[in-house]
Each structure stands twice: as C-alpha cells, then as structure tokens.
C-alpha cells in the first residue's frame, strides 16, 4: 500500500512540474515575440532601411523587374532624398519627391532590365541630407592647401539589388505528322 501511495505521489509531482515548465516556456516565448526592436535615433535627418539588399532570386527572362526599398527617417528633422543613381543603365531608381518627416517611412523604387539574361549585382547610390553612422558624408576639397575637405551637408548610402535572370526555355522541336 505504501508503494502504491508513493508511486501516485511521484506521478502527481512529475505531471505538475512538467506542466509548470511548459507554461513558463510559453510565457517566455510570448515575451520574446512582443519585444520591439528600437531604431536608434539621430540628431538631424536619419535613414534606416528595412533591407539594404534586395535579392530577386532566379526570375524568368523579361519578368517584372520592379522592386522597392523601404526606409524610415529615424531622425528629428525632415529627410530629403536629393538624388538616386543606378550603377548602370539597366538599373533605374526612383525617389520620393516630398521630404520624409521624422518617424515616417519612404520608398525608393528600383526597376531592373530583365531582358538581360544571367546573374546580376547592381547598386543604387542615394544622396540625401541624412546623418549618422550608416551613411557616408559628402565633402568637397578645401580651397586652402593642406586643409581638410569641407562637409557639404549631404551624404550617400549605397543599396544593392542582385539576382539571376533565367534564359527562355528552349522551344520544343517541331515534328511533322503524316496525314
């Protein structure tokens, strides 16, 4: 009788502790999901991209080559995109025309010419008034010999597209049929 009672108590204890661990893990998982990643703030206009590289993957010949880079102004001043320049004529970017206010998101469109078959990696240079560690300041040479370059108040950011345009499938051979 004592053995049966001991086994029953051990069974109840085992189930209780296993259930408690499952609930604890579930609570931790919920907390991890609800954690929001804060974008670092900058003093001035800022520009943080969701993705700095768009991978088209393998796409068919003459497919839709239009994609969008989404970014957020993480600064405290309006962000002005002054220019977007593709690395070649096959990459045509478009920029937002209005300033992006602090905390708002904007989009830079990119259209790749998918009539060119094969792998590709192209860049788009974005010129703006953004500040921070994720952009490169633009400077002009100083007029004083030996002096440091002069900041222009502009910066550049390079974003990338890549992928592979597949060739057309070979045409099926034509077979003659006799009537």
CORPE-V112203 format. One record per residue. N is the residue number from 1. RES is the residue in one small letter. OMEGA is omega in whole degrees, 0 to 359 (NA if undefined). BURIAL is # if it has 16 or more other ideal C-beta (glycine too) atoms within 10 Angstrom, else .. Layout:
N;RES;OMEGA;BURIAL
N;RES;OMEGA;BURIAL
This chain:
1;x;179;.
2;x;180;.
3;x;180;.
4;x;179;.
5;x;179;.
6;x;178;.
7;x;180;.
8;x;180;.
9;x;178;.
10;x;179;.
11;x;180;.
12;x;179;.
13;x;180;.
14;x;181;.
15;x;181;.
16;x;181;.
17;x;178;.
18;x;179;.
19;x;179;.
20;x;179;.
21;x;179;.
22;x;179;.
23;x;179;.
24;x;178;.
25;x;179;.
26;x;178;.
27;x;179;.
28;x;179;.
29;x;179;.
30;x;179;.
31;x;181;.
32;x;181;.
33;x;185;.
34;x;179;.
35;x;180;.
36;x;179;.
37;x;180;.
38;x;174;.
39;x;180;.
40;x;180;.
41;x;177;.
42;x;178;#
43;x;185;.
44;x;176;#
45;x;180;#
46;x;181;#
47;x;178;#
48;x;182;#
49;x;173;#
50;x;176;.
51;x;178;.
52;x;176;.
53;x;173;.
54;x;178;#
55;x;179;.
56;x;187;#
57;x;176;.
58;x;183;.
59;x;180;.
60;x;175;.
61;x;180;.
62;x;177;.
63;x;177;.
64;x;182;.
65;x;183;#
66;x;176;.
67;x;180;.
68;x;170;.
69;x;179;#
70;x;180;.
71;x;179;#
72;x;173;#
73;x;181;#
74;x;179;#
75;x;180;#
76;x;176;.
77;x;179;#
78;x;178;.
79;x;179;#
80;x;175;#
81;x;184;#
82;x;184;.
83;x;169;.
84;x;185;#
85;x;175;.
86;x;182;#
87;x;175;.
88;x;182;.
89;x;181;.
90;x;180;.
91;x;184;#
92;x;178;#
93;x;173;#
94;x;185;.
95;x;174;#
96;x;183;#
97;x;182;.
98;x;175;.
99;x;177;#
100;x;184;#
101;x;179;.
102;x;180;#
103;x;181;.
104;x;177;.
105;x;177;.
106;x;182;#
107;x;171;.
108;x;180;#
109;x;177;.
110;x;176;#
111;x;177;#
112;x;180;#
113;x;184;.
114;x;174;#
115;x;178;.
116;x;184;.
117;x;175;.
118;x;180;.
119;x;178;.
120;x;170;#
121;x;183;.
122;x;180;#
123;x;173;#
124;x;177;#
125;x;181;.
126;x;177;#
127;x;184;#
128;x;175;#
129;x;182;#
130;x;175;#
131;x;176;#
132;x;185;#
133;x;183;.
134;x;177;#
135;x;180;#
136;x;179;.
137;x;177;.
138;x;180;.
139;x;173;.
140;x;179;.
141;x;178;.
142;x;176;.
143;x;178;.
144;x;180;.
145;x;178;.
146;x;181;.
147;x;180;.
148;x;176;.
149;x;184;.
150;x;177;.
151;x;181;.
152;x;186;.
153;x;178;.
154;x;176;#
155;x;177;#
156;x;176;#
157;x;180;#
158;x;176;.
159;x;192;#
160;x;168;#
161;x;178;#
162;x;179;.
163;x;181;#
164;x;177;.
165;x;183;#
166;x;176;.
167;x;176;.
168;x;177;.
169;x;179;.
170;x;180;.
171;x;179;.
172;x;180;.
173;x;180;.
174;x;178;.
175;x;180;.
176;x;176;.
177;x;179;.
178;x;181;.
179;x;NA;.
